[in-house]
Amino acid sequence: MSEKDKTKTDNIYANQLDKVESFSFNQRVVDVFPDMITRSVPGYNEIINGIAELSSMFAKSDTNVYDLGCSLGAVTLAIAKGASETPINIIGVDNSNAMVKRCRDKVSAYSYARNVEIVEGDINHFECKNASLIVLNFTLQFIEPEKRQSLINRLYQELVPGGVLIVSEKLKHEDDRVNDAIIKMHHNFKRKNGYSDLEIAQKRTSLEKVMLLDTQQMHHQRFHRAGFSSSSLWFQQLNFASFMAIKD
């Protein structure tokens, strides 16, 4: 059975639940994840394609490239394809056993991903060695806020000079009026992709204690504190964005 055949429609929150449990990357989410992410995240495919392009620019020969919080390997495979002419090792890391198992199956189906390893581990304690590119694609927002600065500090140290950190995140905005308007636009995006108001409301409840958002300014301040001399927003659609930070 192909990976495409394994993908199911996301209807986890389609029926009224007696209790909405906090969101986790369990087997049920793994089974619907490709459908969930593309119907929920504006610009997701553009971010994946952009990371592939950036990897062709910044991945350096004889270094390691890391996809931290790799889920089902969309970024991992994008890097493998984008930097296919560069001799690198690509390591995808995720703490969900169900994600890791499915990701390994998916990666093994692509001939250009021979230099890819998928590892089960906690990125808060995972050492990135000789890294020219590190990607956190919608991963940092699930890390406890008090641990985020120390994680970015460590990743800065683990990058080689000229190395790049890419961080994609859902953002909150400092102005409540702007924040409310963009949230409404995001909900409309999800409705256009077939989600009901009940699904939107229950999914939001499931995420409210596990996905804690930062502002754009908070991200730039965190990069600066870690030691990055340059950081920039390279993509944004509604409240979903991706940053790059370069180490001198």
KEFITI-624085 format. One record per residue (C-alpha): x, y, z. Coordinates in steps of 0.001 Angstrom, whole numbers, padded with zeros to 6 digits, always signed. Each point is the difference from the previous one (the first is absolute). Layout:
// KEFITI-624085
XYZ/...
//
This chain:
// KEFITI-624085
+000000+000000+000000/+001395+003421-000941/+000319+002899+002405/-002732+001794-001913/-002339-002968+000536/+000711+000056+003733/-001067+003647+000352/-003448+000460+001451/-002304+003000+000209/+000290+001934+003244/-003307-000405+001809/+001381-000282+003547/-002139+002897+001241/-002986-000471-002330/-002334-001276+002739/-000850+001617+003309/+002390-001297+002657/-000979-000378+003656/+003501+001149+000905/+002582+001549-002331/+003389-001455+000918/+003193+002001-000439/+001498-000456-003451/+002738-002599-000413/+001784-001563-002952/-001493-003443+000551/-000825-002712-002535/-003373+001538-000837/+001662+003322-000885/+002772-001769-001936/-002592-001741-002178/-001573+003307-001094/+002971+002345+000373/+000648+000837-003693/-003668+000914-000455/-000104+001878+003304/+003077+002126-000658/-000852+001024-003566/-003591+000915+000906/+001033+001867+003163/+003225+001881-000788/-000129+002766-002630/+003116-000053-002181/+001217-003371+001279/+001045-001299-003423/+001725+003293-000807/+002005-000274+003221/+001064-003565-000840/+001048+001044-003501/+001841+003027+001391/+001932-002142+002466/+001061-002256-002887/+001298+003050-001840/+001766+001386+003072/+001632-003373+000642/+001531+000110-003469/+001583+003343+000969/+001113-000620+003581/+000615-003731+000497/+003782-000437-000064/+001961-002993-001234/+001028-002533+002638/-002295+001438+002681/-003200-001143+001671/-003453+001475-000551/-002704-000455+002626/-003802+000029-000174/-001057+000265+003645/-003593-001038+000534/-000024-001679-003399/-003523-001521+000300/-000544-001941-003271/+003110+001365-001697/-001321+002664-002391/+002899+002338+000837/+002494-002867+000198/-000879-001124-003524/-000055+003588-001284/+003566+000456+001249/+001084-003326-001505/-001364+001075-003372/+001060+003653+000169/+003571-000782+001046/+000320-003213-002014/+003219+001227-001644/+001684+000702+003351/+001597-002817+002054/-001758+000394+003351/-001573-002173+002666/-003632+000784+000833/-001386-000903+003418/-003696+000263+000819/-000927-000078+003690/-003416-000415+001624/-001177-001058+003454/-003177-001707-001266/+000585-003711-000517/-002989-000199-002361/+001368+002871-002097/+003491-001505-000138/-001249-003389-001186/-002128+001496-002772/+002726+002483-000961/+002570-002775-000428/-002390-001864-002308/-000606+003144-002015/+003658+000984-000335/+001012-003509-001079/-002233+000336-003071/+002144+002792-001512/+003242-000882-001772/+001488+003484+000531/-000335-000377+003792/+002751-002584+000478/+001943+002421+002218/-002925+000466+002416/-000289-001390+003521/-003172+000311+002097/+000567-000043+003759/-002433-000158+002912/+001090+002511+002617/-000715+003122+002034/+001397+003025-001813/+000575+001751+003335/+002763-002527+000664/+001061-000984-003526/+003484+001106-001042/+000381+001408-003521/+003582-000488-001155/+001797+001846-002814/-003280+001559-001145/-000238+002363-002962/-003823+000124+000011/-002521-000662+002763/-003762+000196-000546/-002767+000296+002587/-003152-000111-002130/-002984+000740+002269/+001856-001685+002861/+001108+002743+002403/-003615+000952+000745/-000464-003396+001701/+003061+000461+002243/-000593+001423+003480/+000567+003784-000252/+002600+000000+002789/+002120-002504-001975/-000042+001797-003357/+002851+002439+000555/+002383-002685+001262/-000857-002198-002983/+000710+002791-002505/+003195+000877+001905/+001223-003583-000340/-000917-000252-003679/+001967+003182-000673/+003059-001578+001595/-000450-003199-002015/-000113+001791-003373/+003224+000421-001953/+000946+003583-001030/-002312+001032-002810/-002569-002531+001190/-003710+000771-000126/-002885-000651+002368/-003486-000070-001549/-002954+000320+002382/-003601-000176-001235/-002719+000947+002481/-003568+001084+000472/+000151+003553+001374/-002048+002121+002319/-000142+003765-000543/+000549+002649+002638/-003024+002030-001078/-003133-001864+001101/-002068+001448-002840/+002463-001236-002610/+000297-003349+001765/-003776-000487+000081/-000380+000934-003672/+002706-002406-001162/-001401-002824+002153/-003373+000516-001679/+001696-000108-003411/+001746-003238+000972/-003297-001534+001086/-001483+001001-003358/+002970-001717-001689/-000842-003191+001898/-003702+000261-000864/+000890+000302-003689/+001990-003218+000418/-003030-001859+001324/+000291+000329+003772/-003212+000721+001924/-000350+002568+002764/-000167-002890+002491/+003298-001433-001294/+001679+003404+000127/-001205+000661+003560/+000935-003430+001372/+003421+000007-001669/+000696+003436+001464/-000953-001250+003469/+002292-003010-000375/+002955+002240-000861/-000460+002854+002456/+002186-001515+002750/+002627-001730-002161/+000648+002479-002839/+001034+003312+001569/+000788+002706-002536/+002631+002740-000184/-000036+003329-001826/+002323+000742-002889/+001957+002365+002262/+000487-002737+002600/+001539-002282-002628/+002448+002662-001194/+000963+000828+003593/+000624-003682+000706/+002239-000348-003069/+001945+003107+001013/+000493-001211+003573/+001320-003330-001303/+002677+001803-002013/-001434+000212-003511/+001001+003317-001549/-002625-000275-002723/-003559-001325-000023/-002776+000607-002479/-003564-000998-000755/+000165-001664-003436/-003613-001172-000254/-003359+000903+001518/-003621-000768-000808/-002565+001126+002558/+001377-000997+003426/+002372-002680-001324/+003592+001003-000648/+003528-001271-000499/+003240+001649+001157/+003631-000502-000880/+002871+000892+002302/+003608-000108-001209/+003070-000615+002131/+003071+002067-000887/
//
